[in-house]
């Protein structure tokens, strides 16, 4: 690890030098003279004397620097039958005009704008337009329940809400207009206007005096130039999913964000400017913010905006078609997406129909990548399949296999090593460092590097209480795991997914790893449920591969033996249920906490983030019968 070791050591020992060097890749109206402001710990700031504009760095400088006619964004929507390419010049011009719309509605530096839209180009334009004039955007996943949207409106207090009339799912159209109307009714804060993008699949009824038509406003809009902002000024607020009551608004600054994301594109993902990246996520999540919108454009790459699903639009070959049609070099998506593809097409029949020779790397993140899915994808694609690990709060990878800095041999089950800037530690409950191979809490020694949250929106106290109080001087990730003798991190899951069986702590991730190796299993989930004798016992739910048939009793016996042989009898796996699907959020995370609560007899509310509530409805009788 020669080059990696040198860069990693420098990033921790000389953060000023390391990050000022990285900052030279960004255009500044006032270049920073220092990187780290550590004068008010634990509230660290980056590039405190720098001034820039993120939209200029994402669009204008590429237009001026020779990329004007290069594709910036390729919009591919199988649900509407639309494919459209925006060059950097076209995207810059659209963004400048919508920035003029916002300016005309009174939006200025520091004002908030809530964006409630599906995966359409106008959503990207709205985000960049806010950045252009120094406004702070807060994207809320299109189709979120009215109450969830309302609490975010109350917390962000936006002057304007930008929305679309509908989102389009494979089997239905979701009308956003009534959801937005109800959210505004519920919210104590009332936005001055709602700008509505009318889509032909379902038009919204506009409320006179409040609602304005996107296309009508754009027809008469005058473009505006970029407004310089302080590097420490907020770029956006993104609320963590699944919150109740007052949500946690993760703040992202302008300067550290631009520097970190630009650095990550070449060093982590191994892309060159001008190449194409497909990120299978949604702009409502941090992955969409960072690697659909900002990072590729800051870097001068081409990004694919995909309004579709990994399967069902129309089949399990959707990603392969996108790679072939758009010449994609790097794909980044969630392990859940590939488990869905594996389930529908375990032999890779769809892959053979497309030329994916442009694809160099597949990156996966968002949930633990089980070794079975890793092996399947690696054997099918015959390219590096790379797990990496990060969070909404970090905004970019914390642990990764750095393809542009120093490629490393992947290890199944591990996202590899700490990214430069992140001093990742494994801590015991008393705060002492864990031994090699010993599971503990994953924490990051402060200061966090550029691009990470400096605080929560309007709530410094909650930021400290939520992340910094458990281990003073460290950021608590909420995940548990261990490091091996080569420095590779193994993330075993959320710390609340560790179960205690008769005094023995077991990781549900370790149990899932064993179960997923069974040839009939496409996907699985293990939760700890209450037991009078042992405190908790594991319970497994499995989804079979397409075409796989297995007697439930026989399968249960085989899986129980596997767990007993590989984990030990203490695991006490006594029940395995075969289900048609696992309930997930729209970002692909399995609702383990909800499953655990229902199995323990609690009346768990259905999260607003759920992808398909019918899946959970189907499971409730099974959970309660256990």
N, C-alpha and C positions, 0 to 999 in steps of 0.2 A: 504494500500500500504506500509506495514512495510519494507520488505526487499528492495523493489524497492526504496522507499523514502530514505533509508539509503545509498544505493549505488549511487543514483542520486545526493544526496547532497554531498557525498564525492567526486564524479567525478568533481564537479564544485569547491568545496572548497579546495580540495587537489589533483589537477590533477597529480602532480608528484607521489604521493604515489599510487593513483588509477592505473595509467597506467604503472608504474614500476612493480606493482604486476601482471598486465595482461601480461606484456612482459616476465615474467618468463615461460610462456607456449611456447615460441619461442626459438630455438637454436641460440645462438650468438657466433661468433668467438671472438668478443670483447663485453661483456655485457655492456649495458648503465648504467651509474651511475646517470643520471638525465633524466627526461622525456621531459619537455618542455623547449625549447630555445625561450624566449620572448625578446631577446635583440635587435631585429630589427623589431618592429611592423610596418605595419600589416603582415609582412612576418615571420610567426611563423614556427618553425621546431620542430620535435619530435625525441627524442633519439639521440641528436646530436653527442654524443661520442660513439655510438654503431656501430657495424659492423656485418654483417650477409650475408647470401645468401638465396634468396627466393626459388630458385629451391631446394636447400638442404632441406629446411623446408617443401616443398611440396612433395618431393619424397625420397631423400636419407635417411633422418632420420627415415622414416617409414620402409624402407627396413632394416636398421640396428636395428630398435627397435622392430622387430617381426611381421611386417605387409607385409613382402615381397610377400607372396602368396595371400594376400587379394586383392579383386578386387578394383582397383583404378578408372577405367573408363569403363563404359559399353556403347559401340557404337551401337546405334539402328537406322537403316536407312531403313524405309519402301520404300523409293523411289528407293533404289537399292537392296532391299531384303537381307540386310546384318545385322547380329548381331555379335558383337565380344567383348570379355572381355579382358582388359589389367590389369594384376596384377601390384602392385606397382613396383615390380622388372622389369617387362617388360616395363612399361612406363619409368622408370628410365633409362633403357638401351637404349631404342629408343631415349630418350632425350639427353643422353650423346653422342650418336653417331652423332645426328644432330648438337649438339653444336660443335662437331669436324668438321663437314662440314662447319659451319659458321666460325670457327677459321681458317680453311684452306683457306677460301675466304678472309681472312684479317680482319674479324670482331672482335673487341675487346671491352673492357670496355668503355661505353659511346657512342659507335657507334649506329646508328639507323638502324632498320630493319622494313620495311613495310610488313605486312602480309595481303594478299588479297585472302581469302579462304572461302569455305563454311563450314558447320558443319561436318568436318571430323577429325579423330584423329590426323592427321598430323598437323592440325592447332594448336591443344593443344601442341603437341610436339614442334612446332616452337616457340610458346610463352615461354614455359618453358626453351627451349634451349637458348633463348636470356637471360633470367634471370640467367641461369647457368653461363654464361661468362660475365655478367655485361653489356650486350648490352641492348638498350632501344627499345622495340617493339612498333609499332603503327599498330593496326589492323584496316583495312578498310573493311567494310561490303562487302562480295563477290558479285560482280555484280553491284556495284556502277558505275555510269556513268563516262566515261573517264575524263571529266573536274573535277569532284569532287575528283577523285583519284589523278589527276595531281596536284591540289592545295595542297593536303596533302603531296604528294611527295616533292613538293617545300618547304613546311614549315618544314617537318621533316628532309629533306636532307638525306635519307637513303643510306647506302653503297649497301644494298641488298634489293630486293623485293622477297618475297616468295609467290608464287601463285599456284592455281590449274587450270587445263585446263577448268574446267566447274563446274557449280552448277546445281542442279537438282530440279526443281519445280514439283508439282504434274502433270502438263500438258505439260511441256516443259523442254528442256535442255538449260541452259544459258551458252554460250561459253565465257569464261573469256579472252582467248588469244587475240582476236581482241580488247577487251576493254583495256587490259593492254598495248598492242602495241600503241594504240592511246593516252593513258594517258602519256606514256613515251615520245611520240612525242610532246605532248603539254607542258610537264613540262620543265622548264628551267634547273632544276637539273636532271642529268642523273645518275641513279644507275649504279654501276659497273657491276652487274650481276642480272639476274632474275632466281631464282630456281623454276622450274615448276614441280608440281605433276601432272603427266598425269593420267587422269581417262578414263576408257574404253568407257564411254558414249559419250565423245567428246575429241579428242586429239588436242593439240595446235601445231601449226607450230613453231618450235624453231628457233630463230634468231642466226645465227652463231656468236660466239664471245661474245654474251650477255647472251644467255639463256643456262641453265644447267638443266639436268634431275635429279629430286629428287632421284629416285631409283638408278640411276647410281652412284651418289655421296655417297649415304648411303652404297652401296656395298663395298666401299673401305675406309670408314671413320673410324678413330680411336676415341674412346670415350675420353672425357676430363672431368676433375673434376670441381667442383664448384669454382668460384672465389669470395672471400669475397669483399663486397662493403660497403660503408658507408650507414647507415640507411637513410640518407638524399639524397642519390643518386637516380635518377629517375629509376623506374622500367618500366613504359610505358607512352606513350602519347596517349590519346584517343580524337579524334575530335568530338565536338558536332555536331549532325546531323542537316541538313537543313541549314547550314551556306552558305553565299555567300561571294565572295571575299576571303580575308585572313581568314581561319578558326580559331576557338578557340580550341587550343590544351590543354586539361586538363591533368595536370601532376600528376602522382601518385608516391610517394616515396616508397622505399623498406621496411623500418622499421615500420613506422606507419601503412602502408597497411597490413603487415603481422600480427601485433598485433591486429588491429581493426577487421580484418576479422575472425581471429581465435576466438576472444572474442565473436563475433556475432553468430557464429554457435551454441554454447551451450546456450548462454543467450537469444538471440532473437529467434532463430529457434527451440531450444529445442532438437537438435540432440545429439546423443552420437557417439563417434568415432566408425567406423565400420558400421554405418547405411548408408542408401542410400538416396540421394537427387536427385530429378528430377527438373531441372529448364528449363522451356519452354521459351527459348529466343534464342539469337544468339551471338556468340563470338564477333560480330561486335559492340555490345552494351555493356554498362557498366554492365548490369545484367549478361551477359555471362562471362565477365572478372571476376567479383567478385564471382558469385555463380554457374557457370558451371565449371570454371577452378580453380581459386585460393583458395577460402574459403574451399570447401570440401576437397581438397588435403592437404592444410595446417593443417586441422583438423584430417586427417586420416579417412575420410569418403569415400564413393563410390559415384561418380557422373555419371549421365546418360547424354550422348551426343546424342541428338535426331535430326536426319536429316529428319524432317517431319513437318507436320502441326497439329494443334488441330483438324481440320476437313479436310476431303478429302484425307487422307493418311492412311487408305482408307475411314474412316468414323468418326463420332463424338465420337466414343469409343476409339480413339487412346490413350489418356492419361490413360484411365482405363486399357487398355492392358499393357501399360508401367509399371504402378503401380504393376499389377499382375505378369508380367513376371520378373521384377527386384526387387521385394520386397521393393518398395519405401516407406519410412517413411514420407517424407515431399515433397510436390509439391509447387513450386513457379513459377508463370506465371503472365501474364497481365490480367486484367479484360476483355479486348477485347477477349481473347481466350475463356473465359467462356461464354461471350455473344454469341460467335459463336457456342459453343457447345449447349447452351440453345436454340438458334434459330433452330438448326438442330434436336435436340433431347430434346424437352421441358419436356417430361415425364421421361427421364432418362432410356430409354429402353436399351441402350447400356451398361449402368453401371451394370445392372443385369446379364450380361453375363460374368463378370469378378470378381475374388476374390480380393477385394481391402482392405482386413482386415488389411494389414500392414500400411495403410495410417493413420497417426495421425493428421496432420495439412495440411491445404491448405492456402498458403500465396499468396496474390495478390498485385501487385504494377505496376507502370508505367503510370497509368491513374487513375482518380478518380473511386473508386468502388461504383457504385450506389447501394442504398439499395435493389432494386429489384433483382439484380444479386446476391448480398450477401445472401439474404433470400432464393433464389432458390437453390444456392449451399449448404447452410447450411442445408436446409431441405432434400435435395437429399442425401448428404453424411453423415449427422449426426455426424460430427466432427467439431472442431473449424475452422471457415473460417475467416482469419485474413488479413485485409487490413494493409499495412504499406507503409510509404512514405519516399522517398529519391530521389537523383538526380545523374546524371553523375558526377557532381562536388563533391558530398559527398563520393561516392564510396561504401557506406554501409548505413543501415537504420538510418534515423534521428528521426523518430517517429514510434513506433511499440508497439505491445502487446507482452511483453517479456516472451515467454513461458518457458524458462529455468531459468529465474530470479524470476519472480512473475507473473504467469498467471492472467489476468484480464478479467472481463466480456466484450466481444466485444460490441461496439455500432455501429449499422448500419450507414454508412456514415462517420465514423471516423477511422483513422489509430491508434488511442489510444493516447499514451503519449510519451513525449520526451525520447529518449534513453539516458542513461548516457553519459556524455560528450558534449551533445548538449543543450545549453542554448537557447531554442526556445522562441521567443517573438512575440507578435502581436502589430504592431506599426501603429499609425495614420500617415497621411501625414506629420505632423509637428514633427514626431519622438517621440511623447509621447505615453505611453502604452495604448492600447485599453482596454476597460472594458470587463468583462466576457460577452460573447455572441455577442460582437461587432466585425464586420468584419474589417480587416485591412491587411496590408502587413505582410507576415510571414518572419521574419528575425532571424538570429542566432547570438547571442553575441559572439564576438571574445574572445579568439582564438577558431577556429574550432578544434575538437578533432583529434586524429591520424586517418590516412586513407583518410582524405579529401584533396582536392587539395591545395598545398602550393602556387601555382601560375599557370599561363598559360605558355605554352612552348615558351621560348624566348620572352616573352612579359609581364613583370611585370606591365607596365603602363596600359595595357588593362585589366589585372586582377583587379587592383584597380578601374578603371573606370567602369567596367562591374558589379562588385559585391559589392564593399566596399564604394563607394562614396555617395550613396543615404542617408544612415544612418551611420555616422561615428561610428566606433567601432563595426559595425555589418555587417554580410554577408547577402545580399539581395537575397532571394530565387527566386523571380519572381512569387511566388504563393500568393494567398490571402486566408484568412479564419478567424476562430475565435476559442477560447477555451471556453469550458463550465465550469460549477461550479465544476466538478470533475477533471479538468485538461486535459480532452480529447480534442485533436485538431481536427477541422473539416476543411479540405482543400477543398475549393470551386472551385478551378481551377486557371489557370494562371491569373495574374492581368490584362492582356490585353483581357481576356474573360469576364471581368465585363462590362456590357453595361449600358449606361446612357439614361434612358427613361424619357424625360421631367424633367430632373434634379434629378431623382431617380436612384440610383445605384442598379443594380440587378445582381446577379450571375447567369451565364448560367448554372452552376452546380445545383443550386437550382431548376431551371426550368426543367432541364433534369431529376432530381429526381422525380418530380411529373409526368412527361410524361411516364417515364419508369415503373411506377406502373400500367399502363393500361394492362390488361391481354393479349391483342393482340400484344403488342410491345416487340420486342426482343432487340432492340438497338435504341438509338436516339442521336441526336446532335442538340444543339441550338446555333445559332450565332446571333449577333446583326448586323442589316443592317441599312443603312442610311435612315432617314425619315425627310422630309422637316419640318414637324411640331414639332415632338418630339425629333429630334436629332438622336435617334436610336430606333428601335423596334426589338423584338425577332422574329426569324423565325426558325421553327423546321423541322427536317428531321427525319423520322422514318423508321425502318426496321421491318417488321412483322415477327412473329414466323413462323416456318415451319408449313404449314397446316392452318394457321390463315387466315381468309377472313374477310374483313371489307370494307364497302362502304366508299370511301375516304371522302365524305362530312359528313357522320355520324361520322366517326372517328375524323375528324377535329373539329366538334362541341363538341364531348365528351372531347377531349383534351383541347380545349379552356375553357370549363367550369371547368375542373379540375384545370387548372392554375389559373383561376379567383377566384375559391373558396379557394385554398390553398396558393396562393401567393398574390393575389389581382388584382383588375382590372387594376392597374397601369402597370402591366406586358404587357398588350396590345398585347397578342399573337393573330395574325390575320391570319396566314397562316401555314399550316402543309402539307408537301409533303411526300407521301409514296414512298420510293426508294428501289431498290433491294439491295443496299449495300452502306456503307459510305466509302469515300476515307481515307486511313490510310497509315502511314509509315510502314516500315517493322517491327518496334518494336511495332506496334499496336496502335499508337496515331492517333486520328482523325485529319485531316488537317483543323482545324477550321479557321485558319488565311487565308488559301487559299480559302475556301468556302466564307468567309466574303468578301474578296477582289473581287471575281467574282460576288457575289451578288450586290456589290456596283458599278459594272461596270468597274472594273480595269482588265487589261489583266495580270493575275497572271501567272508567270512561273510555270510549273509542277515540283515539287521538285524531286530531284534525289532519295530521300528516299521512294518514293511512292511504295506501295506494288503492286497495279494494276491500271495502268493509265486509263484503260477503264472505271473504276467506275467513275472517275472524268469526263471523256468525256461524259458519260451518264447524269451526273448531270448538266453540263454547260447550256444546253437549259432551264432546269427547273430554275436554279439560275437566269439566265438573264431575264426570263419571269416574274420574281417577281418584 
